[in-house]
Amino acid sequence: MRKYYLDNLRWLIILILFPYHVLLMYSSIGSYYFHVANSSIANAFILTFAPWFMQLLFAIAGIATYYSLKRRDAKQYLKERVSKLLLPTVAGAILVIPVSVYFGFLYSGYTGSFPSLWLSIFSHPLENLANGIIVGPLWFLLYLFIISVVALPLIMKYKKGKWRIPLEKVTVPKLLLGIIPLTIGSFFLNLYPDKSIVQFLLLFLAGYFLLSDDSVQEKLEDKRWPLFISFVVLTVIYVVMALSILSSSGDAASAATSTLIISLFLMKLYANVILWLGVLGVMGMGKHYLEFKTPKTLYLSAASFPIYIFHIIWVNLFAYYIIGWVPSMMALQVILTMALSFVFTIATIEVVRRIKGVRFLFGIKG
């Protein structure tokens, strides 16, 4: 039986990327293609979602793998991962990301042509892969492909019945202990800035081995309010604390005092608590309130990965022009950029899905 609430959670999380990437332009947290201003509202939004929302996608992917391998063998699964993840990553890196980079460069004063920029990006592929220019937001698809391949041998061995996890003994308090390995894992193999592939692998495996079980999902649904309320309260405290640190240091990335370093370390530990509570709490709420389907939810579910791939072009394009058209009007800039980029992203998907060769490159079904 298909779990529609997982599909609904997936596309809802991906839609969050529209305000997330728009507000990154107005935030002093992390880096983006271009920086417009330092807004406490933008910082608060980023801090609210950054610890958990992309992480939840990896847990959902692990659950989806559990159901996928019920009807596919390992070879079929890998073939599907290549067509849905690896090929769109490569196509996006070549055809999509350079366009989004171009508008960021224009905002920063670049005066050259797009073909010149494209050639310069791929004339130094290793350097631009390391600094994130080639991959951009497609890091998620690349990470998920690598993790799927790495996890598959362990999963197939488990499927052969060599060992079993006593899922009937898994309780919510025991699940909460997952905070420990996730926190430890977050310090290793941050191949892309501040994104640990070890931690995402652990989330994927937790999705496959634990959260895919019906009885575990029912326990999360039963305890949804304590989990979710704890998650919300700790998130509010986290945001307030982080905003205080940012305001006192000006720029947390460049500050180097011992007190600030310790504070940031503790905040990282705290963020991992929020991460796991967010995964469990949002899943519990989703199972209870999002287990439904409509033509719109089915469409958004099918289009979720293409939305992820194409949205960044339109976010950057419209932001570049709108910021110039309505300067000093952040609220209007944000609203217009989000609305127009969403409409044009959907329009792009509808055009691409009608071109057989191109839709194959981006993993879109006709």
Long-range contacts (C-beta under 8 A, 24 or more apart in sequence): 2-67, 3-63, 3-67, 3-217, 3-291, 4-290, 4-291, 4-292, 4-293, 4-297, 5-286, 5-287, 5-289, 5-290, 5-291, 5-292, 6-60, 6-63, 6-64, 6-286, 7-293, 7-297, 7-298, 7-301, 7-304, 8-286, 8-290, 8-292, 8-297, 8-301, 9-56, 9-60, 9-282, 9-283, 9-286, 9-290, 10-57, 10-60, 10-301, 10-304, 11-297, 11-300, 11-301, 11-303, 11-304, 11-307, 12-290, 13-53, 13-54, 13-56, 13-57, 14-57, 14-304, 14-305, 14-307, 14-308, 15-300, 15-307, 15-342, 16-49, 16-53, 17-137, 17-308, 17-311, 18-311, 18-315, 18-338, 18-341, 18-342, 19-45, 19-334, 19-338, 20-45, 20-46, 20-49, 20-53, 21-137, 21-311, 21-312, 21-315, 22-315, 22-319, 22-334, 22-337, 22-338, 22-341, 23-334, 25-319, 26-330, 26-334, 28-246, 28-251, 28-252, 29-246, 29-252, 30-193, 30-194, 31-193, 32-104, 33-100, 33-101, 33-103, 33-104, 33-105, 33-107, 33-316, 34-103, 34-104, 34-107, 34-108, 34-316, 34-319, 34-320, 36-319, 36-323, 36-330, 36-333, 37-330, 39-330, 40-243, 40-247, 43-242, 43-243, 43-246, 44-239, 44-243, 47-238, 47-239, 47-242, 47-243, 48-235, 48-239, 50-271, 51-235, 51-238, 51-271, 51-272, 51-274, 51-275, 51-278, 52-231, 52-274, 52-275, 52-277, 52-278, 52-279, 52-282, 53-278, 54-140, 55-199, 55-200, 55-203, 55-275, 55-278, 55-279, 56-278, 56-279, 56-282, 56-283, 57-140, 57-144, 58-143, 58-144, 58-147, 58-200, 58-203, 58-204, 58-207, 59-203, 59-204, 59-206, 59-207, 59-211, 59-279, 59-283, 60-207, 61-144, 61-147, 61-148, 61-204, 61-207, 62-151, 62-203, 62-204, 62-205, 62-206, 62-207, 62-208, 62-209, 62-211, 62-212, 63-207, 63-208, 63-211, 63-212, 64-207, 65-148, 65-151, 65-155, 65-204, 65-207, 65-208, 66-207, 66-208, 66-212, 67-212, 69-155, 69-159, 74-152, 74-156, 77-148, 77-152, 78-148, 78-149, 78-152, 81-145, 81-148, 81-149, 82-145, 83-360, 83-363, 84-305, 84-363, 85-141, 85-142, 85-144, 85-145, 85-148, 85-363, 86-141, 86-142, 86-145, 87-360, 87-361, 87-362, 87-363, 88-138, 88-141, 88-305, 88-309, 88-361, 88-362, 88-363, 89-135, 89-138, 89-141, 89-142, 89-145, 91-361, 91-362, 92-138, 92-141, 92-309, 92-362, 93-134, 93-135, 93-136, 93-138, 94-122, 95-361, 96-138, 96-309, 96-310, 96-312, 96-313, 97-133, 97-134, 97-135, 97-136, 97-138, 97-312, 99-313, 99-316, 99-317, 100-136, 100-312, 100-313, 100-315, 100-316, 100-317, 101-133, 101-136, 103-316, 103-317, 103-319, 103-320, 104-316, 104-320, 106-320, 107-320, 107-323, 132-192, 132-193, 135-192, 136-312, 137-308, 137-312, 138-309, 139-192, 139-195, 140-308, 141-305, 141-308, 141-309, 143-191, 143-192, 143-195, 143-197, 143-200, 144-200, 144-204, 146-197, 147-197, 147-200, 147-201, 147-204, 148-204, 150-201, 151-201, 151-204, 151-205, 151-208, 154-205, 155-208, 158-209, 165-209, 165-210, 167-210, 167-213, 167-215, 167-216, 168-215, 170-210, 170-213, 170-215, 170-216, 170-219, 171-219, 172-219, 172-220, 172-223, 172-227, 172-280, 175-210, 175-216, 175-220, 175-280, 176-276, 176-277, 176-280, 178-202, 178-206, 178-276, 179-272, 179-273, 179-276, 182-272, 182-275, 182-276, 183-269, 183-272, 183-273, 186-268, 186-272, 203-279, 211-283, 217-283, 217-287, 218-287, 220-280, 220-283, 220-284, 220-287, 221-284, 221-287, 221-288, 222-284, 223-284, 224-281, 224-284, 224-285, 224-287, 224-288, 227-277, 227-280, 227-281, 227-284, 228-281, 228-282, 228-284, 228-285, 229-281, 230-277, 230-281, 231-274, 231-277, 231-278, 231-280, 231-281, 231-282, 234-270, 234-273, 234-274, 234-277, 235-274, 235-278, 238-267, 238-270, 238-271, 238-274, 241-267, 241-270, 242-267, 302-365, 303-346, 303-349, 305-363, 306-349, 306-352, 306-353, 306-362, 306-363, 306-364, 307-345, 307-346, 307-349, 309-362, 310-345, 310-348, 310-349, 310-352, 310-362, 311-341, 311-342, 311-345, 313-348, 314-340, 314-341, 314-342, 314-344, 314-345, 314-348, 315-341, 317-341, 318-344
